[in-house]
Amino acid sequence: MATYRETVDFGIDLGTTNSAIARAEGADAVVVRNNRQREFTPSAVYVAASGAVIVGDAARDRIEADPDNACAEFKLRMGTRGEHKRFKASGRSMTPEDLSAEVLKSLRANVSSTDGDEVEAAVITIPAAFELDQCDATGRAAELAGLRFAPLLQEPTAAAWAYSVSNASQKAFWLVYDFGGGTFDASVVKVQDGEFTVVNHAGDNFLGGKRADWALVDEILIPKARSALGIDLDRENPRVRGNIAKLKAAAEFAKIELSRAPSAEVYVELRREDGSTAEFAHELTRDDVDRVTRPLVETSIELCRKALAESRTRAADIERVILVGGMTQVPVLRETLAHSVEGLGIPLDHSLDPVTVVARGAAIFAGTQRIPKAARAARPVEVGQVRLDLEFAAVGQDVDPLVGGRAAADTERDWSGWTVEFDDTESDEGWTSGKVPLRPDGAFSTRLFARERNRTTFAITLRDHRGAAVPTDTPSLTYRHADLVGSAPTLSHSIRVGYADNTTGVILAKGTELPASKTLVAYTTVAVDRSAGTGLILVPLGSGERPRADRNTVIGSLELHPAEVRRNVPAGSEVEVTVRVDTSFAASAVAYVPVLDEEFDIDIDLSRSTAPGLPELRADRAELERRYDGLREDVSDTDAPEARNLLHRFESQDALTEIDRLLHQAEVDPDATATCQVRLRDAHTVLDEVEEHLELPRAVDDAEATRKAVREIVKEAGQAEHRTDLRRAEAELDAAIAERDLVLIRRQAEELRHLAVRLLDETGRLPVVVFSSLEHELADHPSREVQRHLAEGRRRLNDGDVHHLAAVNAKLRPYLPDEAAGLGLDGGRSTVRGGDRR
């Protein structure tokens, strides 16, 4: 039976390698041990032939011996559509959410077996770099595990909660350095006025300790074993998966041992092709771990510097680096990170266990979160029981917090003469609020007296007008006094609208405090004709920081077809896109089309597409190298220093070699496929920037040519207002050129063109100019209909019949190539643009 709780109290670190659960106690939290008396449980699942599910150490031990029926390190595949692990013996298939749910069930069972308490609600931590679909999948796993309420908390924030208990800082910056088994996060935390806030983060969902494990396997253990035993250990051979898994487990164990010792013995039995076994022994040294770990540490330090730079914070401003995650116990990591030149040169704080600090912090935070009544388990309602609806903050800096509420019953009554009393039965003084009278409508309010820097539970007693105690559905409330509390969570990745020109417009920016809601206005680039059945309003939504729409992660889209509109929608019509994100990173979106006076739901699909196969990744890698070779030639022939510097950075990072390594690793490691996809996207994004800088001189030339032409049009036919608009547009173009902003230069050139179009339209010359352009575009069109319209247009032009010439233009426009529909976030089409109405 579940103990009555007003607050969540339990925090879970659902990790890639290990998971842990902790319970809030007093001002701090305690980690609940599993049945092996360990504070953490391996995130591993084994399914027997009978269908029985085993979680934890026993499952982890079977990864090497029986890889067909055991699974681990599935966290990073959360939210991926179609990602199922098939357990061969039982025939059962499970998604990453299913597997994570089994880990959560195991952690709940640890609590039940320890003290008999049934966990109905728990805070679950996620990496700060998790995307919305991964957050959504974590929430689904919680539901599958039977949790009625499971708010999400970012891991760096959880660590800050753990350190806030003993913090003495009144004003400072911390850097949370979280290097776990599968992910890395660097978060800048600002401490001020009794509140800590995560002001920025930079992370990598595929930079974790397992990368070091695989490096030890690939670079040391496989070559040594192949040389010593002559065994086939080709990663592309599925029959050697068991041997590879054994070497991977041995590497992970040795890496942990080498945090405390200068050397560690690797001993495994490997199976030959004929079924016999061979013993493989090798001594790994700390130098081996240092060599494979250092590049990962260097990458993490660059991410730290990025987080600091984006938040405009210097290393000298940081009071301490808080170490989180098992990898932070590796000596070379600590030495490099603390180094004044190679690292950050900031004092390191590892006073709390890096492996369990996230679970502890999550539990401390959970102790500040009230459980919604709807999320509590149903309990038998006693005859005459009264419902108490309380209003209070579960955490605060006041030692005399205000609590209010109202008594309610099934039938309306006068509560005059009734009282409510709050008692701290655990304090030595035995503090009590005394009898607080209820108003006739059942409402009341009073101040409590809480113990400093601690959690105080107050027993609640309701008495009727005769003084008799009456049972209620809320027997107690808990309040935590703290000198330092956390602020609202923030959005990890920007949410954007994809435009027709493959640029994006940001609706909610990275770092926005949650919950948040914001509206962006876009404009249609095509007309929707209901009767003709032509046109489409397509508004794609994506998540990420990349400027090109198709480089970000798709999270949803609006597709509005002609049959779905009540009237025609002209090109240039407004579409108001509103996105909302709550504190657990759940997103919703709607689009309002003013011309229709109608609102449409935008389908948010947070199940990311199935990971691409190896042939697709290899083809993308070949395309990346082709682009690189071409750009290298272009850079050598062009005066574009920014492009040259970017290409040098691309070369120094050795992206192609890293991608090749991941392609090889993907034969046995499913996570390597997803990692490779992200690395390819990152590499293409760098080359996108190179292309943009190479296009910059051409864009400036085109903009100057446009400026010259528009000046002539304004000089010949413009009025004072047109000359004013021209001066403004030219000033903005000059600023864009000075900033060397390619997108802005193109937009300002487009502004100049629109000024010319408006002027031509006002003077009646626009149809002539438009027809001239259409005639040039469609002169060789094979359609007889097009040629008939062109002939009619020439007659109208010769006759000076401008009005009917505009009608001819309207007939010709549908035959133009559909250039208005650009790339959406997933390579589909977008039919909206940014800017203003034109």
C-alpha positions in Angstrom: 0.0 0.0 0.0 1.3 3.4 -0.9 2.1 5.8 2.0 0.1 9.0 1.8 2.3 11.7 0.2 1.4 15.3 -0.6 4.7 15.7 -2.6 6.4 13.3 -5.1 9.5 12.6 -2.9 11.1 10.0 -5.2 13.7 10.9 -7.9 14.9 8.5 -10.6 18.1 8.8 -12.6 17.2 6.8 -15.7 20.7 6.4 -17.1 22.3 4.9 -20.2 24.5 2.5 -18.3 23.1 2.6 -14.7 20.0 3.9 -13.1 19.2 4.8 -9.5 16.2 5.9 -7.3 16.4 8.1 -4.2 13.9 9.3 -1.7 13.7 12.8 -0.1 14.4 12.8 3.6 14.8 15.9 5.7 16.7 18.5 3.8 18.5 15.9 1.7 17.8 12.6 0.1 18.9 9.0 0.4 19.6 6.5 -2.4 17.5 3.3 -2.2 19.7 0.2 -2.6 18.6 -2.7 -4.8 18.5 -6.4 -3.8 22.2 -6.6 -4.2 22.7 -3.7 -1.8 24.1 -1.5 -4.5 23.0 2.1 -5.0 22.6 1.8 -8.7 21.1 -0.8 -11.1 22.5 -1.6 -14.5 20.1 -0.4 -17.3 20.0 -3.8 -18.8 17.1 -6.2 -19.6 17.1 -10.0 -20.2 14.0 -11.9 -21.5 14.0 -15.6 -20.9 12.4 -18.2 -23.2 9.4 -18.3 -20.9 8.9 -14.5 -21.3 10.1 -13.7 -17.8 11.9 -10.3 -17.6 15.1 -9.9 -15.6 16.5 -6.4 -15.0 19.8 -5.2 -13.6 23.1 -7.1 -12.8 21.7 -10.5 -13.8 20.6 -9.1 -17.1 23.9 -7.2 -17.6 25.8 -10.5 -16.9 24.0 -12.1 -19.8 24.9 -9.4 -22.4 28.1 -11.2 -23.3 26.9 -14.8 -23.0 23.5 -14.4 -24.6 23.3 -11.2 -26.7 20.2 -12.4 -28.6 18.1 -12.3 -25.4 19.7 -9.4 -23.5 19.8 -5.7 -24.2 21.5 -2.7 -22.7 22.3 1.0 -23.5 18.9 1.5 -25.1 18.3 5.0 -23.7 19.7 6.9 -26.7 17.2 5.1 -29.0 14.2 6.5 -27.1 11.6 8.0 -29.4 12.9 6.3 -32.5 10.0 4.9 -34.6 10.3 1.2 -35.3 13.3 0.6 -33.0 12.5 -2.8 -31.5 14.7 -5.3 -29.8 13.6 -8.9 -30.6 14.4 -11.4 -27.9 15.1 -14.6 -29.8 14.2 -17.2 -27.2 10.8 -15.8 -26.3 10.0 -14.2 -29.7 9.1 -11.0 -27.8 9.8 -7.5 -29.2 10.3 -4.5 -27.1 10.8 -0.8 -27.9 13.3 1.4 -26.0 10.4 2.8 -24.1 9.3 -0.8 -23.1 12.8 -1.6 -22.0 13.1 1.7 -20.0 9.8 0.9 -18.4 11.2 -2.4 -17.1 14.1 -0.6 -15.5 11.7 1.8 -13.9 9.6 -1.1 -12.6 12.7 -2.6 -11.1 13.6 0.6 -9.3 10.0 0.9 -7.9 10.3 -2.7 -6.7 13.5 -1.8 -4.8 11.6 0.7 -2.8 8.7 -1.7 -2.2 11.0 -4.4 -1.0 13.0 -2.0 1.2 10.2 -0.3 3.1 6.9 -1.6 1.7 6.1 1.8 0.0 4.5 1.7 -3.4 5.9 4.5 -5.6 3.0 6.1 -7.5 4.9 9.2 -8.6 8.5 10.1 -9.3 10.6 12.7 -10.9 12.6 11.3 -13.8 15.8 12.9 -15.1 16.7 13.5 -18.7 19.9 14.8 -20.3 19.8 18.5 -21.0 20.5 17.8 -24.7 17.5 15.4 -25.0 15.2 16.5 -27.8 11.4 16.8 -27.5 10.7 13.3 -28.9 13.1 11.7 -26.4 11.4 13.6 -23.6 8.1 12.4 -24.8 9.3 8.8 -25.0 10.6 9.0 -21.4 7.1 10.1 -20.3 5.6 7.1 -22.1 8.0 4.8 -20.4 6.9 6.2 -17.1 3.3 5.4 -17.9 4.2 1.9 -19.0 6.0 1.4 -15.7 2.8 2.3 -13.8 3.8 5.8 -12.6 0.7 8.0 -12.3 2.7 11.2 -12.2 6.3 11.6 -13.6 7.5 15.2 -14.1 10.8 15.4 -16.0 13.9 17.2 -14.8 17.1 17.9 -16.7 20.1 16.1 -15.2 22.3 19.2 -14.7 19.4 20.8 -12.8 19.1 17.8 -10.6 22.8 17.9 -9.8 22.4 21.6 -8.9 19.5 20.7 -6.5 21.8 18.2 -4.8 24.6 20.7 -4.3 22.1 23.4 -3.2 21.6 21.7 0.1 25.1 22.6 1.4 25.7 25.6 -0.8 27.0 28.7 0.9 27.1 30.9 -2.2 24.9 34.0 -2.4 26.0 35.0 -5.8 28.0 32.8 -8.1 28.2 30.8 -11.3 28.6 27.0 -11.4 29.4 24.8 -14.4 27.7 21.4 -14.2 30.0 19.0 -16.1 27.9 15.9 -16.7 29.8 13.1 -18.5 27.7 9.9 -18.3 27.7 6.5 -20.0 25.9 7.8 -23.1 25.6 11.5 -23.1 27.5 14.7 -22.2 26.0 18.0 -20.9 27.7 21.2 -19.9 25.3 23.6 -18.1 26.0 27.1 -16.8 24.1 27.7 -13.5 23.6 31.2 -12.1 23.2 31.5 -8.3 21.6 34.8 -7.2 19.1 36.0 -4.6 18.5 32.6 -3.2 17.7 31.0 -6.6 19.7 29.0 -9.1 18.9 29.1 -12.8 20.4 27.1 -15.7 21.2 30.0 -18.1 22.7 27.9 -20.9 23.8 24.5 -21.9 25.7 22.7 -24.6 25.7 19.0 -25.0 26.1 15.9 -27.1 23.6 13.0 -26.9 26.3 10.6 -28.3 29.3 11.6 -26.3 29.6 9.3 -23.3 31.7 6.7 -21.5 30.7 4.0 -23.9 32.7 5.8 -26.6 35.8 5.1 -24.5 34.8 1.5 -24.0 34.4 0.9 -27.8 37.7 2.7 -28.4 39.5 0.3 -26.1 37.8 -2.6 -27.9 38.5 -1.4 -31.4 42.0 0.0 -31.0 43.5 -2.4 -28.4 41.6 -5.5 -27.5 40.4 -6.7 -31.0 43.9 -6.3 -32.6 45.5 -8.1 -29.6 43.0 -10.9 -29.5 43.2 -11.4 -33.3 47.0 -11.5 -33.2 47.2 -13.8 -30.2 44.5 -16.3 -31.1 43.9 -15.9 -34.8 40.1 -15.5 -34.2 37.9 -13.8 -36.7 36.7 -10.5 -34.9 35.5 -8.7 -38.0 32.8 -6.4 -36.7 30.7 -6.9 -39.9 30.4 -10.6 -39.1 27.2 -11.1 -37.1 28.5 -14.5 -35.8 31.1 -12.8 -33.6 28.6 -10.6 -31.8 29.1 -12.6 -28.6 32.8 -12.2 -28.7 32.6 -8.5 -29.3 30.1 -8.1 -26.4 32.5 -9.9 -24.1 35.4 -7.6 -25.0 33.1 -4.6 -24.6 32.1 -5.6 -21.1 35.7 -6.4 -20.2 36.8 -3.0 -21.5 34.1 -1.2 -19.4 35.1 -3.1 -16.2 38.8 -2.5 -16.8 38.2 1.3 -17.4 36.4 1.5 -14.0 39.3 -0.4 -12.3 41.9 1.9 -13.9 40.3 4.9 -12.1 41.9 3.4 -9.0 44.8 1.3 -10.2 47.6 1.7 -12.7 46.7 -1.5 -14.6 43.9 -4.0 -14.9 43.8 -7.6 -16.3 41.3 -8.4 -19.1 40.4 -12.0 -19.2 37.7 -13.5 -21.4 36.9 -16.7 -23.1 36.3 -16.2 -26.8 34.5 -18.7 -29.1 36.1 -19.9 -32.3 34.3 -20.7 -35.5 34.3 -24.4 -34.8 32.6 -23.9 -31.4 35.7 -24.4 -29.2 36.8 -21.7 -26.8 40.1 -19.9 -26.4 41.3 -17.8 -23.4 42.3 -14.3 -24.1 44.3 -12.3 -21.5 45.7 -8.8 -21.8 46.8 -6.1 -19.3 45.3 -2.7 -19.9 47.1 0.3 -18.4 45.9 3.7 -17.3 47.9 5.0 -20.3 45.6 3.1 -22.6 42.5 4.6 -21.1 44.2 8.1 -21.1 44.9 7.8 -24.8 41.4 6.8 -25.9 39.7 9.1 -23.4 41.6 12.3 -24.1 39.9 13.1 -27.5 36.5 12.7 -25.8 37.6 15.0 -22.9 38.9 17.6 -25.4 35.5 17.5 -27.2 33.7 17.9 -23.9 35.9 20.9 -23.0 35.0 22.6 -26.3 31.4 22.1 -25.5 32.0 23.7 -22.1 33.6 26.7 -23.7 30.7 26.9 -26.1 28.2 27.0 -23.2 30.3 29.7 -21.5 30.6 31.8 -24.6 26.9 31.7 -25.5 26.0 32.8 -22.0 28.7 35.5 -22.1 30.4 34.0 -19.1 34.2 33.7 -18.7 35.9 30.8 -17.0 37.1 33.3 -14.4 33.5 33.9 -13.5 32.8 30.3 -12.5 33.1 29.4 -8.9 33.3 25.7 -9.4 32.8 22.8 -11.8 30.4 20.3 -10.4 31.3 16.8 -11.6 28.5 14.4 -12.5 28.6 11.0 -14.1 30.8 7.9 -13.9 33.3 9.1 -16.5 34.3 12.0 -14.3 36.1 9.5 -12.0 38.7 8.8 -14.8 42.0 10.5 -13.6 42.9 11.9 -17.0 39.6 13.6 -17.3 40.0 15.5 -14.0 43.6 16.4 -14.7 42.8 17.7 -18.2 39.6 19.6 -17.1 41.4 21.3 -14.2 44.4 22.3 -16.3 44.7 26.1 -16.8 45.6 25.8 -20.5 44.3 22.4 -21.8 41.2 22.6 -19.7 39.1 25.2 -18.0 41.3 26.0 -15.0 38.3 26.1 -12.6 38.2 24.3 -9.2 36.5 20.9 -9.5 33.8 19.9 -6.9 33.2 16.2 -6.6 32.2 16.2 -2.9 29.0 14.3 -3.8 29.1 10.9 -5.4 29.1 11.6 -9.2 27.3 8.4 -9.9 24.3 9.0 -7.6 24.2 12.8 -7.4 21.6 13.1 -10.1 19.2 10.7 -8.4 19.7 12.5 -5.1 19.1 15.9 -6.6 16.0 14.6 -8.4 14.6 13.3 -5.1 15.3 16.7 -3.4 13.4 18.4 -6.2 10.7 15.8 -6.0 10.2 16.8 -2.4 9.1 20.2 -3.6 6.6 19.0 -6.2 3.0 18.4 -5.1 1.2 15.4 -6.5 -2.0 16.3 -8.4 -5.0 14.7 -6.7 -5.9 13.0 -9.9 -2.6 11.2 -9.9 -3.0 9.7 -6.5 -4.1 6.1 -6.1 -7.9 5.6 -5.4 -8.5 5.1 -1.8 -11.8 3.9 -0.1 -13.8 7.0 0.9 -14.9 6.8 4.5 -18.4 7.8 5.4 -18.5 11.5 6.2 -15.0 12.1 4.9 -14.3 15.7 3.9 -12.2 16.8 1.0 -9.5 19.5 1.7 -8.2 21.4 -1.3 -5.0 23.1 -0.2 -3.0 25.9 -1.8 0.6 26.3 -0.8 4.1 26.2 -2.2 6.0 23.0 -1.3 9.3 24.8 -1.1 10.4 28.3 -0.3 12.7 30.6 1.6 10.1 31.6 4.2 10.1 29.9 7.5 6.5 30.9 8.0 4.9 29.8 4.7 1.3 30.7 4.0 -1.2 27.9 3.4 -4.8 28.3 2.4 -7.5 26.0 1.4 -11.2 25.1 1.4 -13.2 22.2 2.9 -15.7 20.6 0.5 -18.4 17.9 0.9 -20.8 16.2 -1.4 -23.6 18.4 -0.3 -23.5 22.2 0.3 -23.1 23.1 4.0 -22.3 26.0 6.3 -18.8 25.5 7.8 -19.2 28.0 10.6 -17.7 26.7 13.8 -15.5 24.2 12.1 -11.7 24.4 12.6 -8.5 23.0 11.0 -5.2 22.5 12.8 -1.7 21.9 11.6 0.8 20.2 14.0 4.5 19.5 13.6 4.6 16.3 15.6 8.3 15.7 14.8 9.8 18.8 16.3 11.0 19.0 19.9 8.8 22.0 20.6 5.7 20.3 19.2 4.7 23.4 17.2 1.0 23.8 16.4 -1.0 26.4 14.5 -3.9 26.1 16.9 -7.4 25.8 15.7 -7.9 27.9 12.6 -11.6 28.7 12.0 -13.2 28.0 8.7 -15.4 30.6 7.0 -19.0 29.7 6.2 -17.9 28.7 2.6 -15.2 26.4 4.1 -12.2 28.6 3.2 -9.3 29.2 5.6 -5.7 30.5 5.6 -2.9 30.6 8.1 0.9 30.7 8.4 2.9 27.7 9.5 6.3 27.5 11.3 8.8 25.4 9.4 12.2 24.1 10.6 15.0 25.9 8.9 16.8 24.2 6.0 14.7 21.1 6.4 11.5 19.4 5.4 8.6 19.7 7.9 5.5 17.5 7.7 2.4 18.9 9.4 -0.4 16.6 10.5 -3.8 18.1 9.6 -6.8 17.7 11.9 -10.3 18.9 10.9 -12.9 19.4 13.6 -16.6 20.0 13.4 -18.6 22.6 15.3 -18.7 20.3 18.3 -14.9 19.8 18.3 -15.0 16.2 17.0 -12.3 15.2 14.6 -13.5 14.5 11.1 -11.6 12.3 8.6 -10.2 14.1 5.5 -8.6 13.0 2.2 -5.5 15.1 3.1 -4.0 13.9 6.4 -0.8 16.0 6.1 1.2 18.4 4.1 5.0 18.8 3.7 7.0 22.0 3.2 10.7 22.4 2.7 12.6 25.5 3.8 15.7 26.2 1.7 18.1 29.0 1.3 18.6 28.2 -2.3 15.9 26.9 -4.7 15.7 26.2 -8.4 13.9 28.3 -11.0 11.8 27.2 -13.9 13.2 24.7 -16.4 14.3 25.9 -19.8 13.8 24.8 -23.3 16.8 22.7 -24.5 16.4 23.3 -28.3 14.8 26.0 -30.3 11.5 25.3 -32.0 11.3 26.6 -35.6 9.1 27.0 -38.6 10.6 25.8 -41.9 10.2 28.3 -44.7 10.0 27.8 -48.4 13.5 29.0 -49.0 14.8 26.4 -46.6 15.5 29.0 -43.9 13.7 29.0 -40.6 11.9 31.3 -38.2 12.3 30.7 -34.4 9.1 30.5 -32.4 10.5 29.5 -29.1 14.3 30.0 -28.6 16.6 27.7 -26.7 16.8 28.8 -23.1 13.2 30.0 -22.9 11.7 29.4 -19.4 8.9 26.8 -19.3 6.0 26.7 -19.5 6.0 28.9 -22.6 3.7 29.9 -25.4 4.5 32.1 -28.4 3.1 32.9 -31.8 4.9 33.5 -35.1 3.2 34.9 -38.2 4.2 33.4 -41.5 2.8 34.1 -45.0 1.6 31.6 -47.6 3.7 31.4 -50.9 1.0 29.7 -52.9 -2.8 30.2 -53.4 -5.2 27.6 -52.3 -8.2 27.3 -54.7 -11.0 25.2 -53.2 -13.0 24.8 -56.4 -9.9 23.9 -58.6 -8.4 21.7 -55.9 -5.0 23.3 -56.3 -2.5 24.7 -53.7 -1.5 23.5 -50.3 -0.6 25.2 -47.0 2.3 23.3 -45.5 3.9 24.5 -42.3 6.7 22.2 -41.0 8.0 22.5 -37.4 11.4 21.5 -36.3 13.7 21.5 -33.3 17.3 22.5 -33.3 19.8 25.3 -33.8 20.8 24.8 -37.4 19.8 27.7 -39.7 18.8 25.4 -42.6 15.4 23.9 -42.1 16.3 20.5 -43.5 19.2 20.1 -41.0 16.9 20.1 -37.9 14.8 17.4 -36.3 11.2 17.2 -37.5 8.6 17.4 -34.7 5.4 18.0 -36.7 3.6 19.8 -39.6 0.4 21.4 -40.7 -0.9 20.2 -44.1 -4.0 22.1 -45.2 -5.4 20.8 -48.5 -8.0 22.6 -50.7 -10.8 20.3 -49.6 -10.2 21.3 -46.0 -10.8 25.1 -46.5 -14.2 26.8 -46.6 -13.0 29.4 -49.1 -10.0 30.3 -51.3 -6.8 31.4 -49.5 -4.8 33.9 -51.6 -1.0 33.8 -51.7 0.5 36.0 -49.1 -2.2 35.2 -46.5 -1.2 35.2 -42.8 -0.8 31.9 -40.9 -0.4 32.5 -37.1 1.6 29.5 -35.7 1.4 29.1 -31.9 3.5 26.6 -30.0 3.2 25.7 -26.3 5.6 23.7 -24.2 5.0 22.7 -20.6 7.4 22.1 -17.8 7.8 18.4 -18.7 8.7 19.4 -22.3 5.4 18.2 -23.8 4.6 20.3 -26.9 1.4 21.3 -28.7 0.8 23.6 -31.7 -2.0 25.2 -33.6 -2.2 27.4 -36.7 -4.8 30.2 -37.1 -5.6 31.4 -40.6 -7.2 34.8 -40.3 -8.7 34.8 -43.8 -10.6 31.7 -42.9 -11.1 32.7 -39.3 -10.3 29.1 -38.3 -7.8 27.3 -36.1 -6.2 24.1 -37.1 -4.2 21.6 -34.9 -0.7 21.0 -36.0 0.2 17.4 -35.8 3.1 17.0 -33.3 4.6 13.6 -34.0 7.4 13.0 -31.5 8.3 9.6 -32.8 11.4 10.3 -34.8 11.8 8.4 -38.1 13.4 5.0 -38.2 17.2 5.3 -38.1 18.7 5.0 -41.6 20.4 1.9 -42.8 24.1 1.5 -43.4 23.8 1.8 -47.2 22.0 5.2 -46.8 24.6 6.4 -44.3 27.4 5.3 -46.6 25.8 7.1 -49.5 25.5 10.3 -47.4 29.2 9.9 -46.4 30.2 9.8 -50.1 28.1 12.9 -50.8 29.8 14.7 -47.9 33.2 13.9 -49.3 32.1 15.0 -52.7 30.9 18.3 -51.3 34.1 18.7 -49.3 36.3 18.1 -52.4 34.3 20.6 -54.5 34.4 23.3 -51.8 38.1 22.9 -51.3 38.6 23.7 -54.9 36.2 26.7 -54.8 37.9 28.1 -51.7 41.3 28.0 -53.3 39.9 30.1 -56.2 37.9 32.6 -54.2 38.8 35.5 -51.8 36.5 34.2 -49.0 38.5 34.1 -45.7 35.5 33.0 -43.6 35.0 30.0 -45.9 38.7 29.1 -45.7 38.7 29.2 -41.9 35.6 27.1 -41.7 37.0 24.5 -44.1 40.2 24.4 -42.0 38.1 23.7 -38.9 36.3 20.9 -40.7 39.6 19.4 -41.6 41.1 19.8 -38.2 38.1 18.0 -36.6 38.8 15.0 -39.0 35.0 14.5 -39.4 35.4 12.0 -42.3 37.6 9.7 -40.2 35.2 9.9 -37.3 32.2 9.1 -39.5 34.1 6.1 -41.0 34.8 4.8 -37.5 31.1 5.0 -36.6 30.1 3.3 -39.8 32.3 0.4 -38.9 31.1 0.3 -35.4 27.4 0.4 -36.4 27.7 -3.2 -37.5 27.3 -4.3 -33.9 26.3 -1.1 -32.0 22.9 0.2 -32.9 23.6 3.5 -31.2 26.5 4.1 -33.6 23.9 4.4 -36.4 22.1 7.3 -34.8 25.5 8.9 -33.8 26.7 8.6 -37.4 23.5 10.3 -38.6 24.0 13.2 -36.3 27.7 13.5 -37.1 26.9 13.6 -40.8 24.3 16.3 -40.3 26.8 18.3 -38.2 29.4 18.0 -40.9 27.0 19.0 -43.7 26.0 22.0 -41.6 29.7 23.2 -41.5 29.9 22.8 -45.3 26.6 24.7 -45.6 28.3 27.6 -43.8 31.3 27.3 -46.2 28.9 27.5 -49.2 27.2 30.5 -47.7 30.5 32.4 -47.3 31.4 31.5 -50.9 28.1 32.8 -52.1 28.5 36.0 -50.2 30.4 38.0 -52.9 27.8 36.8 -55.5 24.9 37.8 -53.3 26.4 41.2 -52.7 26.8 41.7 -56.5 23.2 40.6 -57.1 22.0 43.0 -54.4 23.9 45.9 -55.8 22.5 45.2 -59.3 19.0 45.2 -57.8 19.7 48.4 -55.9 20.8 50.1 -59.2 17.7 48.9 -61.1 15.3 50.0 -58.3 17.0 53.4 -58.1 16.3 54.0 -61.8 12.6 53.0 -61.4 12.2 55.2 -58.3 14.0 58.1 -60.1 11.7 57.8 -63.1 8.3 57.3 -61.5 8.6 57.4 -57.7 7.1 59.9 -55.3 8.5 61.2 -52.0 7.2 58.2 -50.0 9.0 55.8 -52.5 12.2 57.7 -52.1 11.9 57.5 -48.3 11.3 53.8 -48.5 14.3 53.4 -50.9 16.6 55.2 -48.5 15.4 53.0 -45.6 15.8 49.8 -47.7 19.3 50.8 -48.9 20.4 51.6 -45.3 19.3 48.1 -44.2 21.1 46.5 -47.1 24.3 48.4 -46.3 24.0 47.1 -42.7 23.5 43.6 -43.9 26.5 43.8 -46.2 28.6 45.2 -43.4 27.6 42.3 -41.2 28.3 39.9 -44.0 25.0 38.2 -43.3 24.1 36.2 -46.4 20.4 35.5 -45.5 19.9 39.2 -44.5 21.5 40.5 -47.7 19.2 38.3 -49.8 16.1 39.4 -47.8 17.0 43.1 -48.1 17.6 42.7 -51.8 14.1 41.2 -51.9 12.8 44.2 -50.0 14.2 46.4 -52.8 12.5 44.3 -55.5 9.2 44.5 -53.7 9.5 48.3 -53.5 10.0 48.3 -57.3 7.0 45.9 -57.8 4.8 48.1 -55.6 5.8 51.2 -57.5 5.2 49.5 -60.9 1.8 48.3 -59.7 0.8 51.8 -58.6 1.8 53.3 -61.9 0.1 50.5 -63.9 3.3 49.2 -65.4 3.5 46.0 -63.4 1.5 43.7 -65.7 3.9 44.6 -68.5 7.0 43.8 -66.5 5.4 40.5 -65.2 4.4 39.4 -68.7 7.9 40.1 -70.0 9.3 37.8 -67.2 6.7 35.1 -67.9 7.3 35.2 -71.6 11.0 34.7 -71.0 10.4 31.7 -68.6 7.7 30.0 -70.7 8.9 30.7 -74.3 9.9 27.1 -74.9 7.0 25.5 -72.9 5.6 22.5 -74.9 2.0 23.2 -74.0 -0.2 24.6 -76.8 -2.3 26.2 -74.2 0.7 28.1 -72.8 1.7 29.3 -76.3 -1.9 30.4 -77.0 -1.8 32.5 -73.8 1.5 34.0 -74.7 0.2 35.0 -78.1 -2.8 36.6 -76.5 -0.5 38.5 -74.1 1.6 39.9 -77.0 -1.6 41.2 -78.6 -2.8 42.8 -75.4 0.7 44.4 -74.9 0.6 45.8 -78.5 -2.9 47.2 -77.9 -1.9 48.7 -74.6 -4.6 46.7 -72.9 -2.9 46.5 -69.5 -6.1 45.3 -67.6 -6.5 42.2 -69.8 -2.8 41.6 -69.8 -3.0 41.1 -66.0 -5.6 38.4 -66.6 -3.3 36.7 -69.1 -0.5 36.7 -66.5 -2.8 34.9 -64.1 -3.5 32.2 -66.6 0.3 31.7 -67.2 1.5 31.7 -63.6 0.4 28.1 -62.8 2.7 26.8 -65.6 5.8 28.1 -63.9 8.1 25.7 -62.2 7.0 25.4 -58.6 9.9 27.4 -57.1 7.8 28.8 -54.3 7.6 25.5 -52.5 10.9 25.0 -50.8 12.3 22.3 -48.6 10.6 21.5 -45.4 12.4 20.1 -42.4 12.3 16.5 -43.6 13.0 17.3 -47.3 9.3 17.8 -48.0 7.8 21.1 -49.2 7.1 24.2 -47.2 4.6 26.8 -48.5 5.1 29.6 -46.1 7.7 32.4 -45.7 8.8 34.8 -43.1 9.1 38.6 -43.2 6.0 40.8 -43.5 3.0 40.9 -45.8 4.0 41.8 -49.4 
